[in-house]
Amino acid sequence: MVRLTRMTDYAVVVLCQMARDEDHGVFTASALAEATGLPLPSVSKLLKLLAHQGIVNAQRGASGGYGLARPPESISARDIVLALEGPVVLTACVEGGEGGCEFEGSCAIRGHWDPVNAAIHQALRQVTLAEMAAPRPAFDFIGPEPLPRRRASDDMEA
């Protein structure tokens, strides 16, 4: 199973909180931790990592804190995943994969994972922080009518 780490999930939560601020102001780690309900040490660590990767800007001083480095519309899910997880690769033989595969030279499917990996990268590029931060649309599920319950007496009548 391909699964993102908890820290990447936390990063999305923190970044969405920042993106929801219409002024795109500056936030302290403690304010973000309080607003999101996440542990302060994790939020502090994330903000430093995100600043190092250029997703947020760090401002020092009495009115310092962290702000988005770019508009939320220009930060993709791929940017966030790459900042915290590194390159997304499905197998060791996918271009850019870590290590290698001992069967690489004789593998009949070598290179066939590349289009799958490219599709995942493209999907992550298409989702922006602005979209993730937007409120979910409220809608009622309108589905088929439920089947009527059968009674034991129905079986006897048939």
C-alpha positions, 0 to 999 in steps of 0.5 A: 500500500502506498501511504503518506506519513502522518507528518505529510497529513499534518502538513496539509492540515496546517497549510490548509489552515494558512490558506483559509486566511484571506489575508494570507498573513503570518502565523505562529507555530503555537497559533497554528497548533491551537487552530488545528488541534495538532501537537505544537512540536509537530507543527514547529517541525513541519513549519521548519521543513516547509520553510526549508523547501520554500513552501512557507516563508519564515519571518523572525522578530516580534511580529514574526511567524510563517506565511505561505511562500506562494498563493495557495492556487500555485502550491500543488499536492505534489509540492507538499508531498515532495517537500516531506516525503521526497520523490514519489516512486512506486518500485525501485525500478521506477525512474528516480527510485531509491536503491535498485532491484536485483532483477533489474537486468532481466525484468520483463516489466522494467519500465512499465511502472513508469506510466503509472508513476507519471499518472500519480505525479500528474494527479498530485500536480492537478490538486492545489492547496486552494482546492484542498482548503476550500470548504467541501460542498454540502449536498445530500446523497440522492440514491436509489430507494431502499429495498423494502424489507421482507417479512417472514410471511412473504415467503409463506405466501409465495 
